[in-house]
């Protein structure tokens, strides 16, 4: 009976922990867009429409809460906002982001975006749940097969 109470307490703690892992909410240090795993910081510099090249992507996920997201993510622009090449500027230097019809803003390359890449700690809540289910199954099997 004591083992059963301990198991229930452990189960409740594991489940409670999974709700808190990765649930941070804060404001971003700067505005940016992500395109193909590269992060571009939004500048105040406008890009003339005659300098706009081919479309190279669009925002697939927007959030104003700090976190890790995958895809072409932005903390400023809504889903669907398009990215463009700037004629004469390499995409490893800068891109243009369409703000409105005929209005483009420059976004400067800042490096590789670490968000969206999974590591082992991202799967920790699932490991806890699987272990809990296996432990509960083992206990139930042992208890009912006496």
Rosetta constraint file for C-alpha pairs under 8 A:
AtomPair CA 1 CA 5 HARMONIC 6.57 0.50
AtomPair CA 2 CA 6 HARMONIC 6.29 0.50
AtomPair CA 3 CA 7 HARMONIC 6.04 0.50
AtomPair CA 4 CA 8 HARMONIC 6.21 0.50
AtomPair CA 5 CA 9 HARMONIC 6.19 0.50
AtomPair CA 6 CA 10 HARMONIC 6.06 0.50
AtomPair CA 7 CA 11 HARMONIC 6.02 0.50
AtomPair CA 7 CA 136 HARMONIC 7.89 0.50
AtomPair CA 8 CA 12 HARMONIC 6.15 0.50
AtomPair CA 9 CA 13 HARMONIC 6.22 0.50
AtomPair CA 10 CA 14 HARMONIC 6.17 0.50
AtomPair CA 11 CA 15 HARMONIC 6.19 0.50
AtomPair CA 11 CA 132 HARMONIC 6.50 0.50
AtomPair CA 12 CA 16 HARMONIC 6.07 0.50
AtomPair CA 13 CA 17 HARMONIC 6.10 0.50
AtomPair CA 14 CA 18 HARMONIC 6.44 0.50
AtomPair CA 14 CA 128 HARMONIC 6.47 0.50
AtomPair CA 14 CA 129 HARMONIC 7.41 0.50
AtomPair CA 15 CA 19 HARMONIC 6.93 0.50
AtomPair CA 15 CA 129 HARMONIC 7.33 0.50
AtomPair CA 16 CA 20 HARMONIC 7.05 0.50
AtomPair CA 17 CA 21 HARMONIC 6.38 0.50
AtomPair CA 17 CA 125 HARMONIC 7.73 0.50
AtomPair CA 18 CA 125 HARMONIC 5.01 0.50
AtomPair CA 19 CA 23 HARMONIC 7.48 0.50
AtomPair CA 21 CA 125 HARMONIC 7.51 0.50
AtomPair CA 22 CA 67 HARMONIC 7.89 0.50
AtomPair CA 24 CA 66 HARMONIC 7.06 0.50
AtomPair CA 24 CA 67 HARMONIC 6.85 0.50
AtomPair CA 25 CA 65 HARMONIC 5.54 0.50
AtomPair CA 25 CA 66 HARMONIC 5.58 0.50
AtomPair CA 25 CA 67 HARMONIC 7.23 0.50
AtomPair CA 26 CA 65 HARMONIC 5.87 0.50
AtomPair CA 26 CA 66 HARMONIC 5.19 0.50
AtomPair CA 27 CA 64 HARMONIC 7.07 0.50
AtomPair CA 27 CA 65 HARMONIC 6.02 0.50
AtomPair CA 27 CA 66 HARMONIC 5.74 0.50
AtomPair CA 28 CA 64 HARMONIC 7.56 0.50
AtomPair CA 28 CA 65 HARMONIC 7.32 0.50
AtomPair CA 28 CA 66 HARMONIC 5.76 0.50
AtomPair CA 28 CA 75 HARMONIC 7.71 0.50
AtomPair CA 30 CA 41 HARMONIC 7.15 0.50
AtomPair CA 30 CA 42 HARMONIC 7.92 0.50
AtomPair CA 31 CA 41 HARMONIC 6.05 0.50
AtomPair CA 31 CA 42 HARMONIC 5.66 0.50
AtomPair CA 31 CA 74 HARMONIC 7.74 0.50
AtomPair CA 31 CA 75 HARMONIC 6.00 0.50
AtomPair CA 31 CA 76 HARMONIC 5.88 0.50
AtomPair CA 32 CA 39 HARMONIC 6.76 0.50
AtomPair CA 32 CA 40 HARMONIC 5.46 0.50
AtomPair CA 32 CA 41 HARMONIC 4.34 0.50
AtomPair CA 32 CA 42 HARMONIC 5.18 0.50
AtomPair CA 32 CA 74 HARMONIC 5.84 0.50
AtomPair CA 32 CA 75 HARMONIC 6.13 0.50
AtomPair CA 32 CA 76 HARMONIC 6.69 0.50
AtomPair CA 32 CA 107 HARMONIC 7.44 0.50
AtomPair CA 33 CA 39 HARMONIC 5.92 0.50
AtomPair CA 33 CA 40 HARMONIC 5.35 0.50
AtomPair CA 33 CA 41 HARMONIC 6.64 0.50
AtomPair CA 33 CA 42 HARMONIC 7.31 0.50
AtomPair CA 33 CA 59 HARMONIC 7.58 0.50
AtomPair CA 33 CA 72 HARMONIC 7.07 0.50
AtomPair CA 33 CA 73 HARMONIC 5.79 0.50
AtomPair CA 33 CA 74 HARMONIC 4.34 0.50
AtomPair CA 33 CA 75 HARMONIC 6.90 0.50
AtomPair CA 33 CA 76 HARMONIC 7.56 0.50
AtomPair CA 33 CA 77 HARMONIC 7.82 0.50
AtomPair CA 33 CA 107 HARMONIC 7.73 0.50
AtomPair CA 34 CA 38 HARMONIC 5.41 0.50
AtomPair CA 34 CA 39 HARMONIC 4.48 0.50
AtomPair CA 34 CA 40 HARMONIC 6.11 0.50
AtomPair CA 34 CA 59 HARMONIC 7.84 0.50
AtomPair CA 34 CA 71 HARMONIC 7.48 0.50
AtomPair CA 34 CA 72 HARMONIC 4.88 0.50
AtomPair CA 34 CA 73 HARMONIC 5.05 0.50
AtomPair CA 34 CA 74 HARMONIC 6.23 0.50
AtomPair CA 34 CA 113 HARMONIC 7.04 0.50
AtomPair CA 35 CA 39 HARMONIC 6.58 0.50
AtomPair CA 35 CA 40 HARMONIC 7.79 0.50
AtomPair CA 35 CA 57 HARMONIC 6.68 0.50
AtomPair CA 35 CA 58 HARMONIC 7.66 0.50
AtomPair CA 35 CA 71 HARMONIC 7.55 0.50
AtomPair CA 35 CA 72 HARMONIC 4.91 0.50
AtomPair CA 35 CA 73 HARMONIC 7.35 0.50
AtomPair CA 36 CA 71 HARMONIC 7.30 0.50
AtomPair CA 36 CA 72 HARMONIC 6.50 0.50
AtomPair CA 37 CA 71 HARMONIC 7.49 0.50
AtomPair CA 37 CA 72 HARMONIC 7.46 0.50
AtomPair CA 37 CA 112 HARMONIC 5.89 0.50
AtomPair CA 37 CA 113 HARMONIC 5.31 0.50
AtomPair CA 37 CA 114 HARMONIC 7.82 0.50
AtomPair CA 38 CA 109 HARMONIC 7.21 0.50
AtomPair CA 38 CA 110 HARMONIC 7.49 0.50
AtomPair CA 38 CA 111 HARMONIC 5.82 0.50
AtomPair CA 38 CA 112 HARMONIC 4.52 0.50
AtomPair CA 38 CA 113 HARMONIC 5.22 0.50
AtomPair CA 39 CA 109 HARMONIC 6.06 0.50
AtomPair CA 39 CA 110 HARMONIC 5.56 0.50
AtomPair CA 39 CA 111 HARMONIC 5.68 0.50
AtomPair CA 39 CA 112 HARMONIC 5.85 0.50
AtomPair CA 39 CA 113 HARMONIC 5.24 0.50
AtomPair CA 40 CA 94 HARMONIC 7.15 0.50
AtomPair CA 40 CA 95 HARMONIC 7.68 0.50
AtomPair CA 40 CA 107 HARMONIC 5.18 0.50
AtomPair CA 40 CA 108 HARMONIC 4.95 0.50
AtomPair CA 40 CA 109 HARMONIC 4.35 0.50
AtomPair CA 40 CA 110 HARMONIC 5.41 0.50
AtomPair CA 40 CA 111 HARMONIC 7.56 0.50
AtomPair CA 41 CA 107 HARMONIC 5.13 0.50
AtomPair CA 41 CA 108 HARMONIC 5.20 0.50
AtomPair CA 41 CA 109 HARMONIC 6.49 0.50
AtomPair CA 41 CA 110 HARMONIC 6.44 0.50
AtomPair CA 42 CA 105 HARMONIC 7.36 0.50
AtomPair CA 42 CA 106 HARMONIC 6.33 0.50
AtomPair CA 42 CA 107 HARMONIC 4.28 0.50
AtomPair CA 42 CA 108 HARMONIC 6.52 0.50
AtomPair CA 43 CA 105 HARMONIC 6.88 0.50
AtomPair CA 43 CA 106 HARMONIC 5.68 0.50
AtomPair CA 43 CA 107 HARMONIC 5.58 0.50
AtomPair CA 43 CA 108 HARMONIC 7.01 0.50
AtomPair CA 44 CA 105 HARMONIC 6.75 0.50
AtomPair CA 44 CA 106 HARMONIC 7.18 0.50
AtomPair CA 45 CA 105 HARMONIC 5.84 0.50
AtomPair CA 45 CA 106 HARMONIC 5.57 0.50
AtomPair CA 46 CA 103 HARMONIC 7.42 0.50
AtomPair CA 46 CA 104 HARMONIC 5.78 0.50
AtomPair CA 46 CA 105 HARMONIC 4.46 0.50
AtomPair CA 46 CA 106 HARMONIC 5.93 0.50
AtomPair CA 47 CA 51 HARMONIC 6.62 0.50
AtomPair CA 47 CA 52 HARMONIC 7.43 0.50
AtomPair CA 47 CA 86 HARMONIC 7.90 0.50
AtomPair CA 47 CA 96 HARMONIC 6.83 0.50
AtomPair CA 47 CA 103 HARMONIC 7.51 0.50
AtomPair CA 47 CA 104 HARMONIC 5.26 0.50
AtomPair CA 47 CA 105 HARMONIC 5.50 0.50
AtomPair CA 47 CA 106 HARMONIC 6.06 0.50
AtomPair CA 48 CA 52 HARMONIC 7.07 0.50
AtomPair CA 48 CA 103 HARMONIC 7.60 0.50
AtomPair CA 48 CA 104 HARMONIC 6.96 0.50
AtomPair CA 49 CA 102 HARMONIC 6.07 0.50
AtomPair CA 49 CA 103 HARMONIC 7.21 0.50
AtomPair CA 49 CA 104 HARMONIC 7.13 0.50
AtomPair CA 51 CA 86 HARMONIC 5.70 0.50
AtomPair CA 51 CA 87 HARMONIC 5.19 0.50
AtomPair CA 52 CA 84 HARMONIC 6.44 0.50
AtomPair CA 52 CA 85 HARMONIC 6.16 0.50
AtomPair CA 52 CA 86 HARMONIC 5.01 0.50
AtomPair CA 52 CA 87 HARMONIC 5.93 0.50
AtomPair CA 52 CA 96 HARMONIC 7.27 0.50
AtomPair CA 53 CA 84 HARMONIC 6.00 0.50
AtomPair CA 53 CA 85 HARMONIC 4.78 0.50
AtomPair CA 53 CA 86 HARMONIC 5.43 0.50
AtomPair CA 53 CA 87 HARMONIC 5.41 0.50
AtomPair CA 54 CA 84 HARMONIC 5.57 0.50
AtomPair CA 54 CA 85 HARMONIC 5.55 0.50
AtomPair CA 55 CA 82 HARMONIC 6.94 0.50
AtomPair CA 55 CA 83 HARMONIC 5.83 0.50
AtomPair CA 55 CA 84 HARMONIC 4.32 0.50
AtomPair CA 55 CA 85 HARMONIC 6.46 0.50
AtomPair CA 56 CA 82 HARMONIC 7.73 0.50
AtomPair CA 56 CA 83 HARMONIC 5.62 0.50
AtomPair CA 56 CA 84 HARMONIC 5.25 0.50
AtomPair CA 56 CA 85 HARMONIC 6.55 0.50
AtomPair CA 57 CA 72 HARMONIC 7.63 0.50
AtomPair CA 57 CA 82 HARMONIC 5.86 0.50
AtomPair CA 57 CA 83 HARMONIC 5.11 0.50
AtomPair CA 57 CA 84 HARMONIC 7.11 0.50
AtomPair CA 58 CA 72 HARMONIC 6.55 0.50
AtomPair CA 58 CA 79 HARMONIC 7.48 0.50
AtomPair CA 58 CA 80 HARMONIC 5.54 0.50
AtomPair CA 58 CA 81 HARMONIC 5.28 0.50
AtomPair CA 58 CA 82 HARMONIC 4.09 0.50
AtomPair CA 58 CA 83 HARMONIC 5.43 0.50
AtomPair CA 59 CA 71 HARMONIC 7.99 0.50
AtomPair CA 59 CA 72 HARMONIC 5.02 0.50
AtomPair CA 59 CA 73 HARMONIC 5.56 0.50
AtomPair CA 59 CA 74 HARMONIC 6.35 0.50
AtomPair CA 59 CA 77 HARMONIC 7.25 0.50
AtomPair CA 59 CA 78 HARMONIC 6.77 0.50
AtomPair CA 59 CA 79 HARMONIC 4.81 0.50
AtomPair CA 59 CA 80 HARMONIC 5.09 0.50
AtomPair CA 59 CA 81 HARMONIC 5.26 0.50
AtomPair CA 59 CA 82 HARMONIC 6.51 0.50
AtomPair CA 59 CA 83 HARMONIC 7.91 0.50
AtomPair CA 60 CA 71 HARMONIC 6.22 0.50
AtomPair CA 60 CA 72 HARMONIC 5.19 0.50
AtomPair CA 60 CA 73 HARMONIC 5.92 0.50
AtomPair CA 60 CA 79 HARMONIC 5.13 0.50
AtomPair CA 60 CA 80 HARMONIC 6.32 0.50
AtomPair CA 61 CA 69 HARMONIC 7.71 0.50
AtomPair CA 61 CA 70 HARMONIC 7.76 0.50
AtomPair CA 61 CA 71 HARMONIC 6.87 0.50
AtomPair CA 61 CA 72 HARMONIC 6.44 0.50
AtomPair CA 61 CA 73 HARMONIC 4.75 0.50
AtomPair CA 61 CA 74 HARMONIC 6.45 0.50
AtomPair CA 61 CA 78 HARMONIC 7.48 0.50
AtomPair CA 61 CA 79 HARMONIC 5.53 0.50
AtomPair CA 62 CA 73 HARMONIC 5.85 0.50
AtomPair CA 62 CA 74 HARMONIC 5.07 0.50
AtomPair CA 62 CA 75 HARMONIC 5.69 0.50
AtomPair CA 62 CA 76 HARMONIC 7.25 0.50
AtomPair CA 62 CA 77 HARMONIC 6.66 0.50
AtomPair CA 62 CA 78 HARMONIC 5.57 0.50
AtomPair CA 62 CA 79 HARMONIC 5.82 0.50
AtomPair CA 63 CA 74 HARMONIC 6.77 0.50
AtomPair CA 63 CA 75 HARMONIC 5.20 0.50
AtomPair CA 63 CA 76 HARMONIC 7.70 0.50
AtomPair CA 64 CA 75 HARMONIC 5.10 0.50
AtomPair CA 64 CA 76 HARMONIC 7.09 0.50
AtomPair CA 65 CA 75 HARMONIC 7.74 0.50
AtomPair CA 67 CA 115 HARMONIC 7.93 0.50
AtomPair CA 68 CA 115 HARMONIC 4.59 0.50
AtomPair CA 68 CA 116 HARMONIC 5.88 0.50
AtomPair CA 69 CA 73 HARMONIC 6.72 0.50
AtomPair CA 69 CA 115 HARMONIC 5.44 0.50
AtomPair CA 69 CA 116 HARMONIC 4.86 0.50
AtomPair CA 70 CA 115 HARMONIC 6.22 0.50
AtomPair CA 70 CA 116 HARMONIC 3.85 0.50
AtomPair CA 70 CA 117 HARMONIC 7.34 0.50
AtomPair CA 71 CA 116 HARMONIC 7.06 0.50
AtomPair CA 74 CA 78 HARMONIC 7.37 0.50
AtomPair CA 77 CA 81 HARMONIC 6.29 0.50
AtomPair CA 81 CA 97 HARMONIC 7.36 0.50
AtomPair CA 81 CA 98 HARMONIC 6.50 0.50
AtomPair CA 81 CA 99 HARMONIC 7.49 0.50
AtomPair CA 82 CA 97 HARMONIC 6.09 0.50
AtomPair CA 82 CA 98 HARMONIC 5.75 0.50
AtomPair CA 83 CA 95 HARMONIC 6.80 0.50
AtomPair CA 83 CA 96 HARMONIC 5.72 0.50
AtomPair CA 83 CA 97 HARMONIC 4.67 0.50
AtomPair CA 83 CA 98 HARMONIC 6.45 0.50
AtomPair CA 84 CA 95 HARMONIC 5.87 0.50
AtomPair CA 84 CA 96 HARMONIC 5.01 0.50
AtomPair CA 84 CA 97 HARMONIC 6.29 0.50
AtomPair CA 84 CA 98 HARMONIC 7.71 0.50
AtomPair CA 85 CA 89 HARMONIC 7.49 0.50
AtomPair CA 85 CA 90 HARMONIC 7.65 0.50
AtomPair CA 85 CA 91 HARMONIC 6.47 0.50
AtomPair CA 85 CA 94 HARMONIC 7.89 0.50
AtomPair CA 85 CA 95 HARMONIC 5.23 0.50
AtomPair CA 85 CA 96 HARMONIC 6.15 0.50
AtomPair CA 86 CA 90 HARMONIC 7.42 0.50
AtomPair CA 86 CA 91 HARMONIC 7.71 0.50
AtomPair CA 86 CA 94 HARMONIC 7.33 0.50
AtomPair CA 86 CA 95 HARMONIC 5.73 0.50
AtomPair CA 86 CA 96 HARMONIC 6.11 0.50
AtomPair CA 89 CA 93 HARMONIC 6.60 0.50
AtomPair CA 89 CA 94 HARMONIC 6.68 0.50
AtomPair CA 89 CA 95 HARMONIC 7.87 0.50
AtomPair CA 90 CA 94 HARMONIC 6.54 0.50
AtomPair CA 90 CA 95 HARMONIC 7.93 0.50
AtomPair CA 91 CA 95 HARMONIC 5.74 0.50
AtomPair CA 91 CA 109 HARMONIC 7.59 0.50
AtomPair CA 92 CA 109 HARMONIC 5.87 0.50
AtomPair CA 93 CA 108 HARMONIC 6.02 0.50
AtomPair CA 93 CA 109 HARMONIC 5.14 0.50
AtomPair CA 94 CA 106 HARMONIC 6.66 0.50
AtomPair CA 94 CA 107 HARMONIC 5.48 0.50
AtomPair CA 94 CA 108 HARMONIC 4.29 0.50
AtomPair CA 94 CA 109 HARMONIC 5.19 0.50
AtomPair CA 95 CA 106 HARMONIC 5.91 0.50
AtomPair CA 95 CA 107 HARMONIC 5.36 0.50
AtomPair CA 95 CA 108 HARMONIC 6.63 0.50
AtomPair CA 95 CA 109 HARMONIC 7.69 0.50
AtomPair CA 96 CA 104 HARMONIC 5.92 0.50
AtomPair CA 96 CA 105 HARMONIC 5.46 0.50
AtomPair CA 96 CA 106 HARMONIC 4.66 0.50
AtomPair CA 96 CA 107 HARMONIC 5.92 0.50
AtomPair CA 97 CA 104 HARMONIC 5.40 0.50
AtomPair CA 97 CA 105 HARMONIC 5.31 0.50
AtomPair CA 97 CA 106 HARMONIC 6.40 0.50
AtomPair CA 97 CA 107 HARMONIC 6.89 0.50
AtomPair CA 98 CA 102 HARMONIC 7.67 0.50
AtomPair CA 98 CA 103 HARMONIC 6.06 0.50
AtomPair CA 98 CA 104 HARMONIC 4.47 0.50
AtomPair CA 98 CA 105 HARMONIC 6.57 0.50
AtomPair CA 99 CA 103 HARMONIC 5.56 0.50
AtomPair CA 99 CA 104 HARMONIC 5.54 0.50
AtomPair CA 99 CA 105 HARMONIC 6.85 0.50
AtomPair CA 100 CA 104 HARMONIC 7.13 0.50
AtomPair CA 118 CA 122 HARMONIC 6.24 0.50
AtomPair CA 119 CA 123 HARMONIC 7.59 0.50
AtomPair CA 120 CA 124 HARMONIC 6.95 0.50
AtomPair CA 123 CA 127 HARMONIC 6.37 0.50
AtomPair CA 124 CA 128 HARMONIC 6.31 0.50
AtomPair CA 125 CA 129 HARMONIC 6.36 0.50
AtomPair CA 126 CA 130 HARMONIC 6.15 0.50
AtomPair CA 127 CA 131 HARMONIC 6.08 0.50
AtomPair CA 128 CA 132 HARMONIC 6.02 0.50
AtomPair CA 129 CA 133 HARMONIC 6.15 0.50
AtomPair CA 130 CA 134 HARMONIC 6.13 0.50
AtomPair CA 131 CA 135 HARMONIC 5.99 0.50
AtomPair CA 132 CA 136 HARMONIC 6.03 0.50
AtomPair CA 133 CA 137 HARMONIC 6.01 0.50
AtomPair CA 134 CA 138 HARMONIC 6.09 0.50
AtomPair CA 135 CA 139 HARMONIC 6.17 0.50
AtomPair CA 136 CA 140 HARMONIC 6.10 0.50
AtomPair CA 137 CA 141 HARMONIC 6.05 0.50
AtomPair CA 138 CA 142 HARMONIC 6.11 0.50
AtomPair CA 139 CA 143 HARMONIC 6.00 0.50
AtomPair CA 140 CA 144 HARMONIC 6.06 0.50
AtomPair CA 141 CA 145 HARMONIC 6.02 0.50
AtomPair CA 142 CA 146 HARMONIC 6.73 0.50
